[in-house]
Amino acid sequence: MKNIRIAILGSGSMGTAILDGLLASGMDAAKISVSTNTAASAAALENKHGVSAFSLEEDSSNNMAAVDQADVVIVATKPYLITEVLESLLPPHLKSDALIISVAAGITNSAMEAALSQGNPVLRAMPNTPAIVGRAVTGIALGSRANEAHQKIAEELFATVGKTLVVSEDRIDALSTISGSGPAYVFYLVEQFAAAAKHQGFSDDEAKLLVNETFLGATELLVASGKDPAELRRQVTSPNGTTMQAIARMEKSNLDQMFIEATDAALARAREIAAGK
């Protein structure tokens, strides 16, 4: 990885998280180039990280400058821009064997392959927002021209921001409904739990402390113990106790079915995006 030149097209939250992970892993900033929308953001990236940054505001063709001689190109733009960006990447700037990685939902490997003029290998990667703190889960799905060496590069790259899981492309959208959208589900639960804490008379700050630390502590215990969550739940739930009453009320709300319906809805939308809807 340290001898590979990497270009990141797009400096939003995900592109920046990947950049931070690469640098934290010890990668040489001189081997990373970034394209971004504004001159101000390009200057900020160069000053903060020491990477080469190119502004589309200054030159609309600066994606070409960013990918010049890169071995790996990470496309971290909005999904609707992916094919347009790929169609604009031309030789001799884009190497014919450069690996193209998209981190956008709903854009298939075949669509990316069709947009590239010289047959570059492509793959899809679906990191989630905890990449910002190095705790992402990234799903990886290879395109038809990608091989085991490309897979290894992707796994090493995204290991800098968390864990990876290689899946077939027909499972990548389903994966995105769990790990990709999952942080939003957790944040929503935290919101509702905090609202319940305030209902019980705690202030905003007290509710934040109680709820945030409870979620953090519970998840760390889950990982550290290696136990099934149902077993840990039973350990907290004394017969005829207060927790048992709370769990019984939650079970009446059919939360299990609600989560299935929610992830099904997310998957349906991912398929609509892939179909251009």
C-alpha positions in Angstrom: 0.0 0.0 0.0 2.8 2.5 0.9 4.1 2.4 -2.7 0.8 2.9 -4.3 -0.3 6.3 -5.6 -4.0 7.1 -4.6 -6.4 9.7 -5.9 -9.5 10.7 -4.1 -12.2 12.4 -6.1 -14.4 14.4 -3.7 -13.6 15.7 -0.3 -16.9 15.3 1.5 -17.2 13.5 4.9 -16.4 10.1 3.4 -13.6 11.2 1.1 -12.0 13.1 4.0 -12.5 10.1 6.4 -10.7 7.8 3.9 -7.9 10.4 3.5 -7.5 10.7 7.3 -7.4 6.9 7.6 -4.7 6.5 5.0 -2.5 9.2 6.5 -3.0 7.7 10.0 -1.8 4.3 8.7 1.5 5.9 7.7 0.9 6.5 4.0 3.1 9.2 2.5 1.0 12.3 1.8 3.1 12.9 -1.3 1.5 9.8 -2.8 -2.1 11.1 -2.3 -3.9 13.6 -4.5 -7.4 14.9 -4.0 -9.9 16.8 -6.1 -12.4 19.1 -4.4 -15.0 21.7 -5.4 -13.5 25.0 -4.2 -10.1 26.6 -4.1 -10.5 27.2 -0.4 -11.0 23.6 0.4 -8.1 22.6 -1.8 -5.8 25.0 0.0 -7.1 23.7 3.4 -6.3 20.1 2.4 -2.8 21.0 1.3 -2.1 23.0 4.4 -3.5 20.5 6.8 -2.4 17.2 5.3 0.3 18.0 2.8 -1.5 16.2 -0.1 -1.8 17.5 -3.6 -5.3 19.1 -3.9 -7.0 20.3 -7.1 -9.9 22.6 -7.2 -12.7 22.1 -9.8 -13.7 25.7 -9.2 -10.3 26.8 -10.7 -10.4 24.2 -13.5 -13.3 22.0 -14.3 -10.9 19.3 -15.7 -8.9 19.0 -12.4 -10.2 15.5 -11.8 -7.8 14.6 -14.6 -4.9 16.3 -12.8 -5.8 14.5 -9.6 -5.8 11.0 -11.2 -2.6 11.5 -13.2 -0.6 8.3 -12.8 -2.6 7.2 -9.8 -2.7 3.4 -9.2 -6.0 3.6 -7.3 -8.8 6.1 -7.8 -11.5 6.4 -5.1 -14.6 8.2 -6.5 -16.3 9.8 -3.5 -18.6 12.2 -5.3 -22.4 12.2 -5.2 -23.9 9.1 -6.8 -25.5 11.0 -9.7 -22.1 12.3 -10.7 -20.3 9.0 -10.7 -20.7 8.0 -14.4 -20.1 11.6 -15.6 -16.9 11.7 -13.6 -15.7 8.4 -14.9 -16.4 9.3 -18.5 -14.2 12.3 -18.1 -11.2 10.3 -17.0 -9.1 9.7 -20.1 -5.6 8.5 -20.9 -2.8 9.3 -20.6 -3.7 10.8 -17.3 -5.7 7.7 -16.1 -3.5 4.6 -16.2 -5.1 1.7 -18.0 -4.6 -0.6 -15.1 -5.6 1.9 -12.4 -8.2 0.4 -10.0 -11.4 2.5 -9.7 -13.3 2.3 -6.5 -16.7 3.9 -6.0 -18.1 4.5 -2.5 -21.5 5.6 -3.8 -24.7 3.7 -3.2 -26.8 2.3 -6.1 -24.2 2.7 -8.9 -23.3 -0.8 -10.2 -20.0 -2.1 -11.2 -21.3 -2.7 -14.8 -22.4 0.9 -15.0 -18.9 2.0 -14.0 -17.2 -0.4 -16.3 -19.3 1.0 -19.2 -18.3 4.6 -18.4 -14.6 3.9 -18.6 -13.0 4.1 -22.0 -10.0 1.8 -21.5 -11.3 -1.2 -19.5 -10.1 -0.3 -16.0 -10.9 -2.7 -13.2 -13.6 -1.4 -10.8 -15.1 -2.4 -7.5 -17.7 -1.0 -5.2 -17.0 -0.2 -1.5 -19.6 0.7 1.0 -18.1 2.3 4.1 -20.3 3.8 6.7 -19.9 7.1 8.5 -18.0 5.7 11.6 -15.1 5.8 9.1 -14.7 9.3 10.5 -13.5 7.8 13.8 -11.8 4.7 12.4 -14.7 2.4 13.2 -16.3 1.8 9.8 -17.7 -1.4 8.4 -16.9 -1.5 4.6 -18.6 -3.9 2.2 -16.5 -4.6 -0.9 -17.9 -6.1 -4.2 -15.6 -6.8 -7.1 -16.5 -5.9 -10.7 -15.9 -8.3 -13.6 -12.4 -7.1 -14.3 -11.2 -7.0 -10.7 -9.1 -9.8 -9.3 -7.7 -11.0 -6.0 -4.9 -8.5 -6.1 -7.4 -5.7 -6.5 -9.5 -7.1 -3.6 -6.4 -7.2 -1.4 -5.7 -3.5 -2.2 -9.2 -2.6 -1.3 -9.2 -4.6 1.9 -5.9 -3.0 3.0 -7.1 0.5 2.1 -10.4 0.3 3.9 -8.8 -1.4 6.9 -7.3 2.0 7.7 -10.8 3.2 8.6 -12.3 0.0 10.2 -13.3 -3.5 9.3 -14.1 -5.0 5.9 -16.4 -7.6 4.5 -16.1 -8.9 0.9 -19.5 -9.8 -0.6 -20.9 -10.6 -4.1 -22.4 -7.5 -5.8 -26.0 -8.9 -5.5 -25.6 -8.5 -1.7 -24.0 -5.1 -1.5 -27.2 -3.1 -1.5 -28.6 -5.4 1.3 -25.3 -4.8 3.2 -25.8 -1.0 2.8 -29.2 -1.3 4.6 -27.5 -2.8 7.6 -24.1 -1.2 8.0 -24.4 1.7 5.6 -27.7 3.0 7.0 -27.2 1.4 10.4 -25.6 4.4 12.2 -28.7 6.4 11.4 -30.9 3.7 13.1 -28.7 3.8 16.2 -28.8 7.6 16.3 -32.5 7.5 16.0 -32.7 5.1 18.9 -30.4 7.4 21.0 -32.7 10.3 20.2 -35.8 8.4 21.4 -34.0 7.0 24.5 -32.8 10.6 25.4 -36.4 11.8 25.0 -37.5 9.1 27.4 -34.8 10.2 29.9 -36.1 13.8 29.7 -39.6 12.5 30.2 -38.4 10.9 33.4 -37.2 14.3 34.6 -33.5 14.5 33.6 -32.1 17.6 32.0 -30.7 17.7 28.4 -27.1 17.3 29.7 -28.0 14.6 32.1 -30.0 12.7 29.5 -27.1 12.9 27.1 -24.7 11.5 29.7 -26.9 8.7 30.7 -27.9 7.6 27.2 -24.7 8.1 25.3 -22.6 6.3 27.9 -25.1 3.5 28.2 -25.0 2.9 24.5 -21.2 3.1 24.4 -20.8 0.9 27.4 -23.3 -1.7 26.2 -21.7 -2.0 22.8 -18.2 -2.3 24.2 -19.4 -5.0 26.6 -21.0 -6.8 23.7 -17.8 -6.8 21.7 -15.5 -7.5 24.6 -17.5 -10.4 26.0 -18.1 -12.2 22.7 -21.5 -13.2 24.0 -24.7 -13.3 22.1 -26.7 -10.1 22.7 -29.7 -12.1 23.8 -27.6 -13.7 26.6 -26.4 -10.3 27.8 -29.9 -9.0 27.8 -31.1 -11.9 29.9 -28.3 -11.2 32.4 -29.7 -7.7 32.9 -33.4 -8.8 33.0 -34.2 -10.1 36.5 -37.5 -12.1 36.7 -40.4 -9.8 37.6 -38.0 -6.9 37.7 -38.1 -3.4 36.2 -36.1 -4.3 33.1 -38.4 -7.3 32.4 -41.4 -4.9 32.4 -39.7 -2.6 29.9 -38.7 -5.4 27.6 -42.2 -6.9 27.7 -43.6 -3.5 26.6 -41.0 -3.3 23.7 -41.9 -6.8 22.5 -45.6 -5.7 22.2 -44.4 -3.1 19.7 -43.1 -5.8 17.3 -39.7 -4.2 17.0 -38.4 -7.3 15.3 -40.8 -6.9 12.4 -40.3 -3.1 12.3 -36.5 -3.6 11.7 -37.2 -6.1 8.9 -39.7 -3.7 7.3 -37.3 -0.7 7.6 -34.4 -2.5 6.0 -36.6 -3.8 3.3 -37.7 -0.2 2.5 -34.1 0.9 2.4 -33.2 -2.0 0.0 -36.1 -1.1 -2.3 -34.9 2.4 -2.5 -31.3 1.3 -3.3 -32.7 -0.8 -6.2 -34.6 2.3 -7.4 -31.4 4.3 -7.4 -29.6 1.6 -9.3 -32.5 1.7 -11.9 -32.1 5.5 -12.3 -35.3 6.4 -10.4 
